Amino acid sequence: MNVPTTTIRVPYATRDKLSLVAAGRGVSVSQLLTDQAAAWVLDEWFRQEREASQSMALEPGVREEQDLWDATDDDWD
């Protein structure tokens, strides 16, 4: 599959490290970076969700509302 590409400038030492990791995984540096970028995006999404959940848990009334929702779990039987 042909996809448009671009050049990312990195120090030679960084390029060499990426090449070693990619070779160890049996993929190209391009594929390594593509896979890692997808993982970073997913990690960031989960981090933001955790942060939002923690923030909401500090708001008054949120715990009480969650307890009400939890009490309805048995309603589905």
mmCIF file of the N, C-alpha and C atoms, coordinates in Angstrom:
data_MODEL
# 
_entry.id   MODEL 
# 
loop_
_atom_site.group_PDB 
_atom_site.id 
_atom_site.type_symbol 
_atom_site.label_atom_id 
_atom_site.label_alt_id 
_atom_site.label_comp_id 
_atom_site.label_asym_id 
_atom_site.label_entity_id 
_atom_site.label_seq_id 
_atom_site.pdbx_PDB_ins_code 
_atom_site.Cartn_x 
_atom_site.Cartn_y 
_atom_site.Cartn_z 
_atom_site.occupancy 
_atom_site.B_iso_or_equiv 
_atom_site.pdbx_formal_charge 
_atom_site.auth_seq_id 
_atom_site.auth_comp_id 
_atom_site.auth_asym_id 
_atom_site.auth_atom_id 
_atom_site.pdbx_PDB_model_num 
ATOM 1   N N  . MET A 1 1  ? 0.849   -1.170 0.000  1.00 0.00 ? 1  MET A N  1 
ATOM 2   C CA . MET A 1 1  ? 0.000   0.000  0.000  1.00 0.00 ? 1  MET A CA 1 
ATOM 3   C C  . MET A 1 1  ? 0.897   1.236  0.000  1.00 0.00 ? 1  MET A C  1 
ATOM 4   N N  . ASN A 1 2  ? 0.670   2.117  -0.924 1.00 0.00 ? 2  ASN A N  1 
ATOM 5   C CA . ASN A 1 2  ? 1.433   3.350  -1.040 1.00 0.00 ? 2  ASN A CA 1 
ATOM 6   C C  . ASN A 1 2  ? 0.746   4.461  -0.266 1.00 0.00 ? 2  ASN A C  1 
ATOM 7   N N  . VAL A 1 3  ? 1.433   5.019  0.708  1.00 0.00 ? 3  VAL A N  1 
ATOM 8   C CA . VAL A 1 3  ? 0.894   6.137  1.472  1.00 0.00 ? 3  VAL A CA 1 
ATOM 9   C C  . VAL A 1 3  ? 1.886   7.284  1.402  1.00 0.00 ? 3  VAL A C  1 
ATOM 10  N N  . PRO A 1 4  ? 1.372   8.504  1.435  1.00 0.00 ? 4  PRO A N  1 
ATOM 11  C CA . PRO A 1 4  ? 2.285   9.647  1.431  1.00 0.00 ? 4  PRO A CA 1 
ATOM 12  C C  . PRO A 1 4  ? 3.174   9.609  2.682  1.00 0.00 ? 4  PRO A C  1 
ATOM 13  N N  . THR A 1 5  ? 4.415   10.004 2.537  1.00 0.00 ? 5  THR A N  1 
ATOM 14  C CA . THR A 1 5  ? 5.350   10.008 3.669  1.00 0.00 ? 5  THR A CA 1 
ATOM 15  C C  . THR A 1 5  ? 6.001   11.379 3.784  1.00 0.00 ? 5  THR A C  1 
ATOM 16  N N  . THR A 1 6  ? 6.720   11.559 4.887  1.00 0.00 ? 6  THR A N  1 
ATOM 17  C CA . THR A 1 6  ? 7.474   12.776 5.113  1.00 0.00 ? 6  THR A CA 1 
ATOM 18  C C  . THR A 1 6  ? 8.750   12.417 5.852  1.00 0.00 ? 6  THR A C  1 
ATOM 19  N N  . THR A 1 7  ? 9.637   13.366 5.960  1.00 0.00 ? 7  THR A N  1 
ATOM 20  C CA . THR A 1 7  ? 10.890  13.151 6.661  1.00 0.00 ? 7  THR A CA 1 
ATOM 21  C C  . THR A 1 7  ? 10.786  13.750 8.058  1.00 0.00 ? 7  THR A C  1 
ATOM 22  N N  . ILE A 1 8  ? 11.241  12.997 9.041  1.00 0.00 ? 8  ILE A N  1 
ATOM 23  C CA . ILE A 1 8  ? 11.328  13.493 10.413 1.00 0.00 ? 8  ILE A CA 1 
ATOM 24  C C  . ILE A 1 8  ? 12.808  13.557 10.749 1.00 0.00 ? 8  ILE A C  1 
ATOM 25  N N  . ARG A 1 9  ? 13.260  14.742 11.111 1.00 0.00 ? 9  ARG A N  1 
ATOM 26  C CA . ARG A 1 9  ? 14.685  14.916 11.394 1.00 0.00 ? 9  ARG A CA 1 
ATOM 27  C C  . ARG A 1 9  ? 14.971  14.521 12.838 1.00 0.00 ? 9  ARG A C  1 
ATOM 28  N N  . VAL A 1 10 ? 15.865  13.574 13.001 1.00 0.00 ? 10 VAL A N  1 
ATOM 29  C CA . VAL A 1 10 ? 16.306  13.138 14.329 1.00 0.00 ? 10 VAL A CA 1 
ATOM 30  C C  . VAL A 1 10 ? 17.820  12.995 14.301 1.00 0.00 ? 10 VAL A C  1 
ATOM 31  N N  . PRO A 1 11 ? 18.436  13.059 15.462 1.00 0.00 ? 11 PRO A N  1 
ATOM 32  C CA . PRO A 1 11 ? 19.882  12.815 15.495 1.00 0.00 ? 11 PRO A CA 1 
ATOM 33  C C  . PRO A 1 11 ? 20.190  11.394 15.016 1.00 0.00 ? 11 PRO A C  1 
ATOM 34  N N  . TYR A 1 12 ? 21.388  11.219 14.465 1.00 0.00 ? 12 TYR A N  1 
ATOM 35  C CA . TYR A 1 12 ? 21.790  9.900  13.976 1.00 0.00 ? 12 TYR A CA 1 
ATOM 36  C C  . TYR A 1 12 ? 21.675  8.842  15.069 1.00 0.00 ? 12 TYR A C  1 
ATOM 37  N N  . ALA A 1 13 ? 22.047  9.199  16.287 1.00 0.00 ? 13 ALA A N  1 
ATOM 38  C CA . ALA A 1 13 ? 21.994  8.228  17.386 1.00 0.00 ? 13 ALA A CA 1 
ATOM 39  C C  . ALA A 1 13 ? 20.558  7.755  17.621 1.00 0.00 ? 13 ALA A C  1 
ATOM 40  N N  . THR A 1 14 ? 19.608  8.671  17.508 1.00 0.00 ? 14 THR A N  1 
ATOM 41  C CA . THR A 1 14 ? 18.199  8.299  17.679 1.00 0.00 ? 14 THR A CA 1 
ATOM 42  C C  . THR A 1 14 ? 17.764  7.383  16.544 1.00 0.00 ? 14 THR A C  1 
ATOM 43  N N  . ARG A 1 15 ? 18.149  7.725  15.332 1.00 0.00 ? 15 ARG A N  1 
ATOM 44  C CA . ARG A 1 15 ? 17.825  6.880  14.188 1.00 0.00 ? 15 ARG A CA 1 
ATOM 45  C C  . ARG A 1 15 ? 18.382  5.472  14.357 1.00 0.00 ? 15 ARG A C  1 
ATOM 46  N N  . ASP A 1 16 ? 19.617  5.401  14.848 1.00 0.00 ? 16 ASP A N  1 
ATOM 47  C CA . ASP A 1 16 ? 20.244  4.098  15.040 1.00 0.00 ? 16 ASP A CA 1 
ATOM 48  C C  . ASP A 1 16 ? 19.521  3.286  16.110 1.00 0.00 ? 16 ASP A C  1 
ATOM 49  N N  . LYS A 1 17 ? 19.106  3.936  17.183 1.00 0.00 ? 17 LYS A N  1 
ATOM 50  C CA . LYS A 1 17 ? 18.354  3.238  18.238 1.00 0.00 ? 17 LYS A CA 1 
ATOM 51  C C  . LYS A 1 17 ? 17.017  2.735  17.705 1.00 0.00 ? 17 LYS A C  1 
ATOM 52  N N  . LEU A 1 18 ? 16.340  3.569  16.948 1.00 0.00 ? 18 LEU A N  1 
ATOM 53  C CA . LEU A 1 18 ? 15.058  3.155  16.362 1.00 0.00 ? 18 LEU A CA 1 
ATOM 54  C C  . LEU A 1 18 ? 15.259  1.976  15.405 1.00 0.00 ? 18 LEU A C  1 
ATOM 55  N N  . SER A 1 19 ? 16.337  2.017  14.643 1.00 0.00 ? 19 SER A N  1 
ATOM 56  C CA . SER A 1 19 ? 16.627  0.923  13.710 1.00 0.00 ? 19 SER A CA 1 
ATOM 57  C C  . SER A 1 19 ? 16.861  -0.387 14.450 1.00 0.00 ? 19 SER A C  1 
ATOM 58  N N  . LEU A 1 20 ? 17.574  -0.322 15.566 1.00 0.00 ? 20 LEU A N  1 
ATOM 59  C CA . LEU A 1 20 ? 17.821  -1.531 16.357 1.00 0.00 ? 20 LEU A CA 1 
ATOM 60  C C  . LEU A 1 20 ? 16.522  -2.123 16.901 1.00 0.00 ? 20 LEU A C  1 
ATOM 61  N N  . VAL A 1 21 ? 15.675  -1.252 17.443 1.00 0.00 ? 21 VAL A N  1 
ATOM 62  C CA . VAL A 1 21 ? 14.398  -1.723 17.982 1.00 0.00 ? 21 VAL A CA 1 
ATOM 63  C C  . VAL A 1 21 ? 13.544  -2.319 16.865 1.00 0.00 ? 21 VAL A C  1 
ATOM 64  N N  . ALA A 1 22 ? 13.469  -1.606 15.751 1.00 0.00 ? 22 ALA A N  1 
ATOM 65  C CA . ALA A 1 22 ? 12.665  -2.085 14.621 1.00 0.00 ? 22 ALA A CA 1 
ATOM 66  C C  . ALA A 1 22 ? 13.181  -3.427 14.120 1.00 0.00 ? 22 ALA A C  1 
ATOM 67  N N  . ALA A 1 23 ? 14.493  -3.555 13.981 1.00 0.00 ? 23 ALA A N  1 
ATOM 68  C CA . ALA A 1 23 ? 15.069  -4.820 13.508 1.00 0.00 ? 23 ALA A CA 1 
ATOM 69  C C  . ALA A 1 23 ? 14.762  -5.954 14.481 1.00 0.00 ? 23 ALA A C  1 
ATOM 70  N N  . GLY A 1 24 ? 14.827  -5.650 15.760 1.00 0.00 ? 24 GLY A N  1 
ATOM 71  C CA . GLY A 1 24 ? 14.515  -6.662 16.766 1.00 0.00 ? 24 GLY A CA 1 
ATOM 72  C C  . GLY A 1 24 ? 13.079  -7.146 16.693 1.00 0.00 ? 24 GLY A C  1 
ATOM 73  N N  . ARG A 1 25 ? 12.199  -6.280 16.238 1.00 0.00 ? 25 ARG A N  1 
ATOM 74  C CA . ARG A 1 25 ? 10.780  -6.638 16.104 1.00 0.00 ? 25 ARG A CA 1 
ATOM 75  C C  . ARG A 1 25 ? 10.446  -7.147 14.702 1.00 0.00 ? 25 ARG A C  1 
ATOM 76  N N  . GLY A 1 26 ? 11.410  -7.066 13.810 1.00 0.00 ? 26 GLY A N  1 
ATOM 77  C CA . GLY A 1 26 ? 11.185  -7.539 12.446 1.00 0.00 ? 26 GLY A CA 1 
ATOM 78  C C  . GLY A 1 26 ? 10.305  -6.614 11.623 1.00 0.00 ? 26 GLY A C  1 
ATOM 79  N N  . VAL A 1 27 ? 10.368  -5.320 11.915 1.00 0.00 ? 27 VAL A N  1 
ATOM 80  C CA . VAL A 1 27 ? 9.573   -4.343 11.160 1.00 0.00 ? 27 VAL A CA 1 
ATOM 81  C C  . VAL A 1 27 ? 10.484  -3.207 10.718 1.00 0.00 ? 27 VAL A C  1 
ATOM 82  N N  . SER A 1 28 ? 9.970   -2.372 9.836  1.00 0.00 ? 28 SER A N  1 
ATOM 83  C CA . SER A 1 28 ? 10.720  -1.195 9.410  1.00 0.00 ? 28 SER A CA 1 
ATOM 84  C C  . SER A 1 28 ? 10.602  -0.106 10.476 1.00 0.00 ? 28 SER A C  1 
ATOM 85  N N  . VAL A 1 29 ? 11.496  0.869  10.416 1.00 0.00 ? 29 VAL A N  1 
ATOM 86  C CA . VAL A 1 29 ? 11.407  2.008  11.330 1.00 0.00 ? 29 VAL A CA 1 
ATOM 87  C C  . VAL A 1 29 ? 10.080  2.726  11.110 1.00 0.00 ? 29 VAL A C  1 
ATOM 88  N N  . SER A 1 30 ? 9.663   2.831  9.867  1.00 0.00 ? 30 SER A N  1 
ATOM 89  C CA . SER A 1 30 ? 8.384   3.470  9.557  1.00 0.00 ? 30 SER A CA 1 
ATOM 90  C C  . SER A 1 30 ? 7.233   2.758  10.270 1.00 0.00 ? 30 SER A C  1 
ATOM 91  N N  . GLN A 1 31 ? 7.214   1.428  10.197 1.00 0.00 ? 31 GLN A N  1 
ATOM 92  C CA . GLN A 1 31 ? 6.152   0.663  10.850 1.00 0.00 ? 31 GLN A CA 1 
ATOM 93  C C  . GLN A 1 31 ? 6.252   0.771  12.367 1.00 0.00 ? 31 GLN A C  1 
ATOM 94  N N  . LEU A 1 32 ? 7.466   0.748  12.882 1.00 0.00 ? 32 LEU A N  1 
ATOM 95  C CA . LEU A 1 32 ? 7.679   0.903  14.322 1.00 0.00 ? 32 LEU A CA 1 
ATOM 96  C C  . LEU A 1 32 ? 7.084   2.216  14.810 1.00 0.00 ? 32 LEU A C  1 
ATOM 97  N N  . LEU A 1 33 ? 7.400   3.312  14.106 1.00 0.00 ? 33 LEU A N  1 
ATOM 98  C CA . LEU A 1 33 ? 6.898   4.625  14.505 1.00 0.00 ? 33 LEU A CA 1 
ATOM 99  C C  . LEU A 1 33 ? 5.393   4.736  14.330 1.00 0.00 ? 33 LEU A C  1 
ATOM 100 N N  . THR A 1 34 ? 4.868   4.145  13.265 1.00 0.00 ? 34 THR A N  1 
ATOM 101 C CA . THR A 1 34 ? 3.420   4.154  13.037 1.00 0.00 ? 34 THR A CA 1 
ATOM 102 C C  . THR A 1 34 ? 2.705   3.429  14.168 1.00 0.00 ? 34 THR A C  1 
ATOM 103 N N  . ASP A 1 35 ? 3.190   2.247  14.526 1.00 0.00 ? 35 ASP A N  1 
ATOM 104 C CA . ASP A 1 35 ? 2.579   1.475  15.614 1.00 0.00 ? 35 ASP A CA 1 
ATOM 105 C C  . ASP A 1 35 ? 2.696   2.204  16.944 1.00 0.00 ? 35 ASP A C  1 
ATOM 106 N N  . GLN A 1 36 ? 3.876   2.773  17.205 1.00 0.00 ? 36 GLN A N  1 
ATOM 107 C CA . GLN A 1 36 ? 4.096   3.457  18.473 1.00 0.00 ? 36 GLN A CA 1 
ATOM 108 C C  . GLN A 1 36 ? 3.247   4.712  18.569 1.00 0.00 ? 36 GLN A C  1 
ATOM 109 N N  . ALA A 1 37 ? 3.099   5.439  17.479 1.00 0.00 ? 37 ALA A N  1 
ATOM 110 C CA . ALA A 1 37 ? 2.263   6.637  17.494 1.00 0.00 ? 37 ALA A CA 1 
ATOM 111 C C  . ALA A 1 37 ? 0.816   6.273  17.823 1.00 0.00 ? 37 ALA A C  1 
ATOM 112 N N  . ALA A 1 38 ? 0.315   5.178  17.253 1.00 0.00 ? 38 ALA A N  1 
ATOM 113 C CA . ALA A 1 38 ? -1.048  4.727  17.552 1.00 0.00 ? 38 ALA A CA 1 
ATOM 114 C C  . ALA A 1 38 ? -1.178  4.379  19.032 1.00 0.00 ? 38 ALA A C  1 
ATOM 115 N N  . ALA A 1 39 ? -0.162  3.726  19.586 1.00 0.00 ? 39 ALA A N  1 
ATOM 116 C CA . ALA A 1 39 ? -0.183  3.367  21.009 1.00 0.00 ? 39 ALA A CA 1 
ATOM 117 C C  . ALA A 1 39 ? -0.153  4.618  21.877 1.00 0.00 ? 39 ALA A C  1 
ATOM 118 N N  . TRP A 1 40 ? 0.651   5.608  21.489 1.00 0.00 ? 40 TRP A N  1 
ATOM 119 C CA . TRP A 1 40 ? 0.716   6.848  22.262 1.00 0.00 ? 40 TRP A CA 1 
ATOM 120 C C  . TRP A 1 40 ? -0.624  7.573  22.253 1.00 0.00 ? 40 TRP A C  1 
ATOM 121 N N  . VAL A 1 41 ? -1.294  7.586  21.110 1.00 0.00 ? 41 VAL A N  1 
ATOM 122 C CA . VAL A 1 41 ? -2.609  8.235  21.020 1.00 0.00 ? 41 VAL A CA 1 
ATOM 123 C C  . VAL A 1 41 ? -3.600  7.534  21.947 1.00 0.00 ? 41 VAL A C  1 
ATOM 124 N N  . LEU A 1 42 ? -3.584  6.213  21.928 1.00 0.00 ? 42 LEU A N  1 
ATOM 125 C CA . LEU A 1 42 ? -4.482  5.452  22.794 1.00 0.00 ? 42 LEU A CA 1 
ATOM 126 C C  . LEU A 1 42 ? -4.145  5.680  24.269 1.00 0.00 ? 42 LEU A C  1 
ATOM 127 N N  . ASP A 1 43 ? -2.859  5.669  24.605 1.00 0.00 ? 43 ASP A N  1 
ATOM 128 C CA . ASP A 1 43 ? -2.439  5.941  25.980 1.00 0.00 ? 43 ASP A CA 1 
ATOM 129 C C  . ASP A 1 43 ? -2.896  7.316  26.434 1.00 0.00 ? 43 ASP A C  1 
ATOM 130 N N  . GLU A 1 44 ? -2.786  8.290  25.551 1.00 0.00 ? 44 GLU A N  1 
ATOM 131 C CA . GLU A 1 44 ? -3.206  9.659  25.886 1.00 0.00 ? 44 GLU A CA 1 
ATOM 132 C C  . GLU A 1 44 ? -4.711  9.725  26.114 1.00 0.00 ? 44 GLU A C  1 
ATOM 133 N N  . TRP A 1 45 ? -5.469  9.014  25.299 1.00 0.00 ? 45 TRP A N  1 
ATOM 134 C CA . TRP A 1 45 ? -6.924  8.988  25.462 1.00 0.00 ? 45 TRP A CA 1 
ATOM 135 C C  . TRP A 1 45 ? -7.290  8.410  26.827 1.00 0.00 ? 45 TRP A C  1 
ATOM 136 N N  . PHE A 1 46 ? -6.664  7.285  27.189 1.00 0.00 ? 46 PHE A N  1 
ATOM 137 C CA . PHE A 1 46 ? -6.936  6.675  28.492 1.00 0.00 ? 46 PHE A CA 1 
ATOM 138 C C  . PHE A 1 46 ? -6.498  7.588  29.634 1.00 0.00 ? 46 PHE A C  1 
ATOM 139 N N  . ARG A 1 47 ? -5.375  8.281  29.476 1.00 0.00 ? 47 ARG A N  1 
ATOM 140 C CA . ARG A 1 47 ? -4.912  9.207  30.509 1.00 0.00 ? 47 ARG A CA 1 
ATOM 141 C C  . ARG A 1 47 ? -5.928  10.319 30.720 1.00 0.00 ? 47 ARG A C  1 
ATOM 142 N N  . GLN A 1 48 ? -6.444  10.864 29.625 1.00 0.00 ? 48 GLN A N  1 
ATOM 143 C CA . GLN A 1 48 ? -7.441  11.924 29.735 1.00 0.00 ? 48 GLN A CA 1 
ATOM 144 C C  . GLN A 1 48 ? -8.729  11.423 30.385 1.00 0.00 ? 48 GLN A C  1 
ATOM 145 N N  . GLU A 1 49 ? -9.122  10.213 30.058 1.00 0.00 ? 49 GLU A N  1 
ATOM 146 C CA . GLU A 1 49 ? -10.320 9.631  30.675 1.00 0.00 ? 49 GLU A CA 1 
ATOM 147 C C  . GLU A 1 49 ? -10.123 9.433  32.172 1.00 0.00 ? 49 GLU A C  1 
ATOM 148 N N  . ARG A 1 50 ? -8.960  8.912  32.585 1.00 0.00 ? 50 ARG A N  1 
ATOM 149 C CA . ARG A 1 50 ? -8.669  8.737  34.011 1.00 0.00 ? 50 ARG A CA 1 
ATOM 150 C C  . ARG A 1 50 ? -8.690  10.073 34.728 1.00 0.00 ? 50 ARG A C  1 
ATOM 151 N N  . GLU A 1 51 ? -8.062  11.065 34.106 1.00 0.00 ? 51 GLU A N  1 
ATOM 152 C CA . GLU A 1 51 ? -8.005  12.393 34.705 1.00 0.00 ? 51 GLU A CA 1 
ATOM 153 C C  . GLU A 1 51 ? -9.408  12.984 34.864 1.00 0.00 ? 51 GLU A C  1 
ATOM 154 N N  . ALA A 1 52 ? -10.241 12.825 33.861 1.00 0.00 ? 52 ALA A N  1 
ATOM 155 C CA . ALA A 1 52 ? -11.612 13.338 33.932 1.00 0.00 ? 52 ALA A CA 1 
ATOM 156 C C  . ALA A 1 52 ? -12.412 12.606 35.004 1.00 0.00 ? 52 ALA A C  1 
ATOM 157 N N  . SER A 1 53 ? -12.245 11.298 35.082 1.00 0.00 ? 53 SER A N  1 
ATOM 158 C CA . SER A 1 53 ? -12.958 10.518 36.090 1.00 0.00 ? 53 SER A CA 1 
ATOM 159 C C  . SER A 1 53 ? -12.526 10.915 37.495 1.00 0.00 ? 53 SER A C  1 
ATOM 160 N N  . GLN A 1 54 ? -11.232 11.106 37.686 1.00 0.00 ? 54 GLN A N  1 
ATOM 161 C CA . GLN A 1 54 ? -10.726 11.512 39.000 1.00 0.00 ? 54 GLN A CA 1 
ATOM 162 C C  . GLN A 1 54 ? -11.233 12.898 39.367 1.00 0.00 ? 54 GLN A C  1 
ATOM 163 N N  . SER A 1 55 ? -11.271 13.782 38.393 1.00 0.00 ? 55 SER A N  1 
ATOM 164 C CA . SER A 1 55 ? -11.760 15.131 38.631 1.00 0.00 ? 55 SER A CA 1 
ATOM 165 C C  . SER A 1 55 ? -13.249 15.121 38.992 1.00 0.00 ? 55 SER A C  1 
ATOM 166 N N  . MET A 1 56 ? -14.007 14.320 38.250 1.00 0.00 ? 56 MET A N  1 
ATOM 167 C CA . MET A 1 56 ? -15.449 14.234 38.525 1.00 0.00 ? 56 MET A CA 1 
ATOM 168 C C  . MET A 1 56 ? -15.713 13.635 39.902 1.00 0.00 ? 56 MET A C  1 
ATOM 169 N N  . ALA A 1 57 ? -14.880 12.691 40.320 1.00 0.00 ? 57 ALA A N  1 
ATOM 170 C CA . ALA A 1 57 ? -15.081 12.039 41.613 1.00 0.00 ? 57 ALA A CA 1 
ATOM 171 C C  . ALA A 1 57 ? -14.950 13.022 42.765 1.00 0.00 ? 57 ALA A C  1 
ATOM 172 N N  . LEU A 1 58 ? -14.265 14.129 42.519 1.00 0.00 ? 58 LEU A N  1 
ATOM 173 C CA . LEU A 1 58 ? -14.097 15.142 43.559 1.00 0.00 ? 58 LEU A CA 1 
ATOM 174 C C  . LEU A 1 58 ? -15.275 16.108 43.639 1.00 0.00 ? 58 LEU A C  1 
ATOM 175 N N  . GLU A 1 59 ? -16.150 16.084 42.640 1.00 0.00 ? 59 GLU A N  1 
ATOM 176 C CA . GLU A 1 59 ? -17.285 17.001 42.629 1.00 0.00 ? 59 GLU A CA 1 
ATOM 177 C C  . GLU A 1 59 ? -18.364 16.520 43.591 1.00 0.00 ? 59 GLU A C  1 
ATOM 178 N N  . PRO A 1 60 ? -18.968 17.458 44.333 1.00 0.00 ? 60 PRO A N  1 
ATOM 179 C CA . PRO A 1 60 ? -20.034 17.078 45.266 1.00 0.00 ? 60 PRO A CA 1 
ATOM 180 C C  . PRO A 1 60 ? -21.195 16.414 44.512 1.00 0.00 ? 60 PRO A C  1 
ATOM 181 N N  . GLY A 1 61 ? -21.729 15.361 45.079 1.00 0.00 ? 61 GLY A N  1 
ATOM 182 C CA . GLY A 1 61 ? -22.889 14.707 44.508 1.00 0.00 ? 61 GLY A CA 1 
ATOM 183 C C  . GLY A 1 61 ? -22.578 13.600 43.517 1.00 0.00 ? 61 GLY A C  1 
ATOM 184 N N  . VAL A 1 62 ? -21.370 13.558 42.984 1.00 0.00 ? 62 VAL A N  1 
ATOM 185 C CA . VAL A 1 62 ? -21.043 12.551 41.975 1.00 0.00 ? 62 VAL A CA 1 
ATOM 186 C C  . VAL A 1 62 ? -21.042 11.158 42.600 1.00 0.00 ? 62 VAL A C  1 
ATOM 187 N N  . ARG A 1 63 ? -20.454 11.017 43.788 1.00 0.00 ? 63 ARG A N  1 
ATOM 188 C CA . ARG A 1 63 ? -20.409 9.703  44.456 1.00 0.00 ? 63 ARG A CA 1 
ATOM 189 C C  . ARG A 1 63 ? -21.823 9.220  44.768 1.00 0.00 ? 63 ARG A C  1 
ATOM 190 N N  . GLU A 1 64 ? -22.676 10.141 45.227 1.00 0.00 ? 64 GLU A N  1 
ATOM 191 C CA . GLU A 1 64 ? -24.057 9.768  45.538 1.00 0.00 ? 64 GLU A CA 1 
ATOM 192 C C  . GLU A 1 64 ? -24.798 9.312  44.283 1.00 0.00 ? 64 GLU A C  1 
ATOM 193 N N  . GLU A 1 65 ? -24.590 10.010 43.180 1.00 0.00 ? 65 GLU A N  1 
ATOM 194 C CA . GLU A 1 65 ? -25.243 9.620  41.928 1.00 0.00 ? 65 GLU A CA 1 
ATOM 195 C C  . GLU A 1 65 ? -24.732 8.265  41.455 1.00 0.00 ? 65 GLU A C  1 
ATOM 196 N N  . GLN A 1 66 ? -23.420 8.046  41.597 1.00 0.00 ? 66 GLN A N  1 
ATOM 197 C CA . GLN A 1 66 ? -22.865 6.747  41.207 1.00 0.00 ? 66 GLN A CA 1 
ATOM 198 C C  . GLN A 1 66 ? -23.458 5.635  42.057 1.00 0.00 ? 66 GLN A C  1 
ATOM 199 N N  . ASP A 1 67 ? -23.636 5.893  43.349 1.00 0.00 ? 67 ASP A N  1 
ATOM 200 C CA . ASP A 1 67 ? -24.234 4.893  44.227 1.00 0.00 ? 67 ASP A CA 1 
ATOM 201 C C  . ASP A 1 67 ? -25.663 4.577  43.801 1.00 0.00 ? 67 ASP A C  1 
ATOM 202 N N  . LEU A 1 68 ? -26.408 5.593  43.355 1.00 0.00 ? 68 LEU A N  1 
ATOM 203 C CA . LEU A 1 68 ? -27.771 5.362  42.874 1.00 0.00 ? 68 LEU A CA 1 
ATOM 204 C C  . LEU A 1 68 ? -27.765 4.487  41.624 1.00 0.00 ? 68 LEU A C  1 
ATOM 205 N N  . TRP A 1 69 ? -26.835 4.779  40.707 1.00 0.00 ? 69 TRP A N  1 
ATOM 206 C CA . TRP A 1 69 ? -26.732 3.963  39.494 1.00 0.00 ? 69 TRP A CA 1 
ATOM 207 C C  . TRP A 1 69 ? -26.330 2.532  39.838 1.00 0.00 ? 69 TRP A C  1 
ATOM 208 N N  . ASP A 1 70 ? -25.391 2.393  40.755 1.00 0.00 ? 70 ASP A N  1 
ATOM 209 C CA . ASP A 1 70 ? -24.948 1.055  41.170 1.00 0.00 ? 70 ASP A CA 1 
ATOM 210 C C  . ASP A 1 70 ? -26.100 0.271  41.789 1.00 0.00 ? 70 ASP A C  1 
ATOM 211 N N  . ALA A 1 71 ? -26.983 0.946  42.496 1.00 0.00 ? 71 ALA A N  1 
ATOM 212 C CA . ALA A 1 71 ? -28.111 0.278  43.135 1.00 0.00 ? 71 ALA A CA 1 
ATOM 213 C C  . ALA A 1 71 ? -29.117 -0.263 42.112 1.00 0.00 ? 71 ALA A C  1 
ATOM 214 N N  . THR A 1 72 ? -29.068 0.255  40.889 1.00 0.00 ? 72 THR A N  1 
ATOM 215 C CA . THR A 1 72 ? -30.004 -0.209 39.858 1.00 0.00 ? 72 THR A CA 1 
ATOM 216 C C  . THR A 1 72 ? -29.470 -1.392 39.064 1.00 0.00 ? 72 THR A C  1 
ATOM 217 N N  . ASP A 1 73 ? -28.244 -1.841 39.374 1.00 0.00 ? 73 ASP A N  1 
ATOM 218 C CA . ASP A 1 73 ? -27.656 -2.960 38.635 1.00 0.00 ? 73 ASP A CA 1 
ATOM 219 C C  . ASP A 1 73 ? -28.554 -4.189 38.626 1.00 0.00 ? 73 ASP A C  1 
ATOM 220 N N  . ASP A 1 74 ? -29.233 -4.451 39.731 1.00 0.00 ? 74 ASP A N  1 
ATOM 221 C CA . ASP A 1 74 ? -30.083 -5.633 39.833 1.00 0.00 ? 74 ASP A CA 1 
ATOM 222 C C  . ASP A 1 74 ? -31.399 -5.483 39.088 1.00 0.00 ? 74 ASP A C  1 
ATOM 223 N N  . ASP A 1 75 ? -31.705 -4.283 38.611 1.00 0.00 ? 75 ASP A N  1 
ATOM 224 C CA . ASP A 1 75 ? -32.956 -4.047 37.909 1.00 0.00 ? 75 ASP A CA 1 
ATOM 225 C C  . ASP A 1 75 ? -33.022 -4.761 36.572 1.00 0.00 ? 75 ASP A C  1 
ATOM 226 N N  . TRP A 1 76 ? -31.883 -5.222 36.046 1.00 0.00 ? 76 TRP A N  1 
ATOM 227 C CA . TRP A 1 76 ? -31.847 -5.836 34.728 1.00 0.00 ? 76 TRP A CA 1 
ATOM 228 C C  . TRP A 1 76 ? -32.185 -7.314 34.763 1.00 0.00 ? 76 TRP A C  1 
ATOM 229 N N  . ASP A 1 77 ? -32.299 -7.888 35.931 1.00 0.00 ? 77 ASP A N  1 
ATOM 230 C CA . ASP A 1 77 ? -32.618 -9.320 36.028 1.00 0.00 ? 77 ASP A CA 1 
ATOM 231 C C  . ASP A 1 77 ? -34.059 -9.600 35.722 1.00 0.00 ? 77 ASP A C  1 
# 
